[in-house]
Amino acid sequence: MSSTSRNFALMFLRPRCATALTPLSWLSRSHSATMPLKAKILNPVLRRQAMEMSTKASDTIEIKEEPGDDPNDVLFGSHYGVRTIELNRLNKMNALDSSMARKIILRLKEWEYSELANIIIIGGAHIKDADPGTSYTAGSRRKLFRKAFCAGGDVAAIVRGNASGPDGQASSKAYFGLEYRLDQLIATYPKPYVAYMDGITMGGGVGLSVHAPFRIATENTIFSMPETSIGFFPDVGGSFFLPRLEGYIGTYLALTSNQLNGVNAFYTGIATHYIDSSSLPGLTARLGELEFRDYHTLPERNSIIDATIEEFGSGIPHNERMLIAGELRQAIDRCFRHNRVEDIIDALEHERTSPVGEWASKTKETLLERSPTSLKVTLKQMRLGRKWDVSETFQREYIIASRFMTLPDFATGVSARLIDKPPTKPRWNPSRIEEVQDTTVDQYFHMEGEMKLSLLGGGSYKEYPAQMGLPTESEVKTAVEQGMETGQTANRLRGMVVNQILRDKRGKLGVKEKVEEVLDRKCGVDDKGHLIWKDEP
């Protein structure tokens, strides 16, 4: 390690980080070991690979645990080559706060240069059985026993802090800076990082998982970016990953805040794998047993891990279907391709007489319940974010978040939805979409004169470097167009395309269903009986 890197590493002061005290639901504690405070330096080959993506952040960044941090809100473990991060804030459904973010950053920086740490796994603690000596109210029982990976950032605490005055607002801004630094570190991390999205995965929990090369959904997964419902915007890198989902699925999810279960998070590309939660302990143990050669590159290591995860796939539940497919997917692309919220709402109104008319009516009603300012800022975010690189994304989102802190809708939305008991209907200001001026929206995206957020991870990219999920529509289109040159009949070519992509993806779970849906939606048959590709929505 160079003197510069060593001096930077010393800025990450860690007086204490707890190792796991209670059994993980996805890792048998009998196989874990307490980790050393300081890790060994990587051998020269791996150290060089890590240094290529290591931090280039300012030496002035200092991250350390602070007085009052909960020592047990994140638990860390070790199983051979695996290092585990367990979110352990059960009474808040593992909602991410500054204390947790600091601990995770410190461990990730330590493991970055450890020759003993091969794979990072993050998951959430769950309560399986009630403590017989504890009495629970109905509300606390529902909260504690509903599985959560991470239900978001602790926005209720942020709103309470903002209400206390300038110091509270400065603390809120510091929280977002810390959270976005952590998310960017994960997005550029030089070692394999696996996220178990086993439970509620919303907001801040999405930031901890969606930028990972391996994102595992289960039957417990509930995915959502709910920010427009609380007067905010889809942050934690939402500007990057949502516009890169196929078609206009990302814009649809961003504006509506609609939820997806595990199967559909997998089919839409939010998750890269789907396995039953009962297989997670076995998968963790198996990943810990993997051995990599010093000369294995990161893509080669990822390929080995991908094949290992696939070994634990037990199939898609027979009663689960692909929801964003067929006519619904076509309608989403038709409606959410527009660049004005007003035009999206008009398009939904036009769809009311179509086969998806009920969906269109409900979606229009949902949008009219959201913060008008959030809707317009989010739509512009989706269009601009497609052009940003991943590191630029977090720097720009930091400015946008800071501006939301000074306006009323965020406090209004969080108070109405999350603080008031029972929840109330937010009173947005402005209250109507047409009252939000374009000049107001533009102000959220002005960077001139603003201090850029200094980041912890080195390197950047405009497309995710690891593609471990289901095949994309562009891959299916390429296979179809190549097959069209052979002159095969439509049915025969469809079979050839499915089989070819299955081979390319090594028989990956869900490939057949995904490819067949794309073929049904995007292909037709010409007058000679040949398959043709249709580019229109």
N, C-alpha and C positions, 0 to 999 in steps of 0.2 A: 504494500500500500504506500502511495506517495505521501510526502509530508503534508501536502495540501489536503488529500483525502483523509489522512489520519486526524489532522486538526479539525476538519469538518465533522468527522465521526464523534469527536470528543464533545461537540456541542450538544449531542443527544445524551443528556444526563439522566440516568435511570437509577434512582435510589432503591426502588423496589418495583417488581412486576410479579404478580401472583402466579404461581403454578396452580393447576387445577386441584381443588379441594374436594369436589364431589364428582361422582361418575358422569362422564359425558354420555348422552344418548347414542352417540355415533362413534365412540371410542372407548373400549374397555380400559379403565384406569389401571387394571392389573398389568397391562403391557406398557404403561408409560413410565418415563423417567424424568426426574427433575433436570432441567437444563442448566449448564454453567452460565454464570453471569456474563462472561466474555467468551465469544466463539473463536475457534481457530481461523486463521486466514486461509483463504482458498489456495489450492495449488495453482501454479502459474497459468495453466491453460484456462481453467475456469475463472480465475481471477481476472484474466484479460477480457473474457467474455462479459463478466459482470461490470468491469470498469467501463466498457464501451457504452453501457446503458446506465451507469451509476450517476449519482447526483451531480449536477452542476449548479446547484442552488447557491445563493449568497452565503458567505461564511457568517453573516450576522444572524442567521436563523438559529434560535435556541429553543429546543423543545425538551421539557423535563416535566416529571410529575410534580404536582403542586399540592400544598397543604389542603386537606379536605377531599382529595381524590379518594374514591372508594377503592381499597386495595383488591377487591374481589369482583369488580364489575366486568373484568375480562380475565379468563383463565387460560393459561398456556400449558401445553403438554408436548411430549416427545415420544415418538414410536419409531425406533430405528431412524430411517432417513426422513421421516415425516415430522413436521412441526405444526402443532395445532393451535388455533385461536378459537376460543369459545366465548361468545358473548353471553354474559351472565347477569343481566339486569331484568330479572323475571317479572318483577312487579310493574315494569314499564314496557313489557313485551320486547325487551332487548333494544329499546330505542337508544340511538347513539348520542352520547354527550361528549364533552371535551375530555373528561377523565378517560373515557374508553379510547377516544381517538389518539390521545397522547401515548397510551400504553401500546397500542397496536403499531404506531409509527416506530416507537423505540425498538420493539421486537423485530419488525421487518428490516430495519436498518442493521440490526445485529446479525440477523440470519442471512442478509445479503452477502456477507463476506465469510460465512461459515462453510467449511468443507463438509460438515456433518449434516447440514440442512439441505436436503434435496428437493422437497416438495412442501409447499405451505397449504394447509387446509383450514378454512374458516367455516364455522357453523354456529348455531345458536343453542343455548341450553334450553331444555324442556323439563317440566315437572311431569313425571309419569304417575306418581301415586301421591295421594294426600297424606300429609302428616297427621297421624291420628290424634296428636296432642294439640292440634291447631284448629280453631273454628274459622270458617270462611263465610263472608257475606256472599250473596248471589253474584254481585258484581265482581268481587275479587276472585271468586271461583272461575267465572267465565274468562277473566283476563289471564289468570295464572295457568289454566289448563288448555288454553287455546295455543297451539304451537306457533311460535314466531321465530324466524331467523333473525330479522330485525325490522320492526314496524315503522322505522323512519328515524329522523332526527327528533330531538326533544324540543319541538317547536313551541309547546306550551310554556316551557321554561324560558325560551327566547322572548316570547311575547310579554311575559311577566317582567323580564329584565328590561325590555324596551320601555315599558311603562314607568320604570323607576327614574328615567332621565338619561342625560348624555352618557354617563358611565355605563349604564345598562345597554345602551345602543352600541357603544364601543365594544362591550363584551360580546354582543351578538355578532358584530362584524368579525371579531377575532375568532368566534366559533366557526363561522362559515369558512374563513381562511384556513383554519386547522383541518376542517372536514375535507375541503377541496384538495389540500395538500396530500392528505391520506389517499383520497381517491385517485389522484394523479400518480402517486407512488405505486399504487396497485396496478394502474393501467400500463405503467412502463417497467414493471418489476422484472428483473432479469432471471428469475427462477419460476418454475411452474407453480401456479397458484390455482387452487381448486376451491370453489364456493359451493357449499351445501345449502341450497335455497329451500330448506325443509321447513316450511311454515310460511307465515306472513312475511313477504319481502316487498317493502314499500319505501319510497323516498330514500332516506339515508341508507337503508338496507340494500337498495338497488345499487347505490354507489359503491358499496363494499363487495358487490358480486358481479355486476353486469360487464365490467371491463376485464374480468378474468378470462383466460383462455378456456377454462373448464367451469361451466355453470350447470349444476345438477339440480333439476327439478324433481319433485316427488309428488305423491298423491296429496301431500299436505300443503303444497305451494299455493300461495295466493299472491299474485304479482299486481302491483298498481303503482302508478305515479299520480298521486291524488292532489297535486299542488294547486291546480286551477280551482278546486273546490274550497281551498282555504286562502285564496287571494295571493298566491305565490306563483312560481313558474317551475317547470320540471328541471331541477338543477342536478347536482352530483354527476355531471357529464351527460345529462339528458340531451343537451344540444348536439352531442356527438353520436350516441348510440340510437336514439329514436329516429332521426332522419335516415339512418343507414339500414333500418328495417325495410323489407321489400314493399314496393309500391308506396302507399300513403298510410300504412298501418301505424307507423310511428306518430304521424300527425293526429290520427284518430285517437290513439291512446293518450297522447299528450293533452289534447283539448278536452276530452270527455272524462278523464281519470278512471275509465272503466277497468275492471279487474279481469285477470285471466287466471285460470287454474293451472296446475303443473303441466298437464298434457298440452294445453294450448300455448303456454309460455314456451314449450319445446317446439311446437309446430311453427310458431311465428319467428323463431330464431333468438328469442330472449334467453332461453336455456339451450345449452349444447347437447345435453343428455337427459334422459328420463329413466329413473330407476325407483323401485319401491324403497321406502324409508327403512324397511327392515334389513336391507342389504348394505346400508351405510357403514355399520361397524365392520363387516367383512371387507368392504372396499377399503376402508381406512387401514386395516391391518395389511391388506395385499399391497397397497401403495407403499407402505412402510418397508416392505420387503424388496422393492425394486432396487436394482443396482445399476448405476450408470457408469460408463467409462469416462475417463477424463476428457477424451476427445469428442464425446457426444455433444453436438450443438444443441441449442435450446429447441429448435424444430424437431430434432431427432428424439429428444427427451419427451416432448409433447406427444409425438406419435406413439411412443411406448405407453405413455399414460392413457392416451385415448383408447388404445386397444385393451388396456387393462380395465378401464371403466366399462367398456362394452361387454366384457365378460359377465358383468353383474346385472345386465339388462334382462328383465323377465317379461317384456312385452308391454304394449299399451293396454290398459284395462278395456275389456270388450264393450263396456257401456260408455266409454268416452269417445267423443267424435271431434273432428276438426271443426271449430266454430267459425273461424275467419276463413271461409272457403267459398267457392262457387259464386252464386249470385250476391251474397253478402259482401264478399271480398271485392267483387266488381263494383258494387254500390259504394263501398268505402273509397275506392280509388276515384270514382266519378265525383263524389261529393267533396272529399278532403284534398283534392289536387288544387283547389282554388287558393288564391293568395289573399283573399279578404274574408274575414269571418262572416260578414253579411252574405257573401256569395255562397259560402258553405251552407249557411242556414237556408238560403233560397233553394239550393240544390237538394237539400234534405226534404224540403216541402214538395219539390217536384217528384221525389221518389215515393211519395205517399200512395200513389196509385200503382206502384210496381210490386213485384212479388215480395219485396222486403219492406213494404209500407209500414208495418207495425214497428219494425226496427227504426225506420227513418223518423217516425213520429216521436218515439221515445228518445232518440238521440238528439233531435231538435229541442225537446223539452229539457234534456240534461244540459245542453249548452246554454240555454237561457237561464239556468240556475247558477251557472258559474260566474266568477268575477269577470265582468266585461274587460277590465284592464288586463287581467291575467290572460284571457283568451287572445287578445290582440298582441300582447308581448310574446306569448308562447308561439303563436303562428309565425311571427317574424323570426323568432328563435329557430324554429324548425327549418325555415328556408335558408337562413344565414349559416346555421350550424353545419350544414352539409359541406360547407367550404372550409371550415376551420380544422386545424389539426388538433390532436387530443390535448396537448398541453395548453395551447391557445384557448381551448374550450373552457378550462377551469379558470383561467385568468379573466376571461370575459364574463363568465358566470358570477365571479366574485363581485364585479362591478354591478351587474344586474341585481344580485341579491342585496347589495348595499343600498341600492336605490329603493327596492321594495321595503326595506326597513323604515324608510322615512315617510311612507304613505299609509293611509288608513286601512286599505283592504286586507293586508296581512293580519293585523291585529283583530280586525272584524271577523275574518274567516276562521282563524284559529279559536278565538273566543267562542264563536257561535257553534262551531263543529266539535271542538275538543274540550273546552273548559266549562261552558254552560251545562248544567244538569237540570233537566234533559236538554239535549242539543236544540238550538234555535236556528231560525232562518237568517242568514247573514244579510245585512243591508249594505250593499256595495255602493261605492262612490267613485266614479259615476255609476248609475244604476242601469243604464241602457248602453248596449254595444255601440250604437251610432253616436253616442256622446263622447266616446274615447277618440281623441284626435290623433292623427298620424304623427304630428309633431311631438306629442306626448310620448308615444311609443318609441319614436326615434331616440329620445333622450336616454332610454335604458341601454342603448347600444353604443353610445359615444364613449370612446376610450381616451380622447385627447385630454392631456393634463392629469390623467389618473395614474397613480402608482400601480404598476403591474404586480400581481401576487407572485412572490418568489416561490419556487417549487422545489420539491425534494427528489423527484425522479429525473433521470437524464434521458435524453432522446425524445422523439415524438414520431407521429405517423398520422396519415390521413385516412387509412383503412386499418382495421384490426389485423395485426400480423398473423395471428393464429385463427384459422377457420376450421373449428372442430365440430360445428353443428351440421344440420341437414343441408342438402344441396340447395343452392339458390336458383331462382328462376332463370338467371342468365346462364347457369350451367346446363339447365334443362334445354333452354333455347339453343345453345351451342350444339348439344347432342342431337336435337331434332334437325337442325339445319345441316349438320354433317350427314345424318342419315337420309335426308331428302335426296341427296346426290346419288344414293344407291338405287332409287326408283322402286323401293319396297311399297307394298300396300299399306294403308293407314294402320290397320290392326297389327300387322307384322312389325312395322316401324315402332309403334308404341311399345310393343314387347321388347324390341331391341334396345330402345332408350332406357326403359326401366332396368333391364338386366345389366346394361353397360354402367349405369350410375351406381347400381348396387355393387358391382365389382369394384368400381373406383372408390367407393366408400366402405369397402370391406364388409358388406352385409350389415351395415349400421341399422339399428332399430329406427323405424319410422321413415326410412328412405322410400320404400315402395309407396306408402300412402301419400307422402309429400309429392313425389314425382307424378303420380297418377292424378292428383288434384290439379297440379299445374297443367298437365296435358289436357284434362277435361275443360279447364277454364280458358286456356290460351291457344288451343289448337282447333282447327276445323278440317274438313275434307273437301278437296277440290272435285271438279266434275269427272276427273279420271280416277278417283278413289285414293288419291295420295294425301298424306298429312301435310297441312300448312300451318304456319305460325301466325297468329293475329296479335298485332301490337296494341290495338285500341283497348281501353279499359273494359 
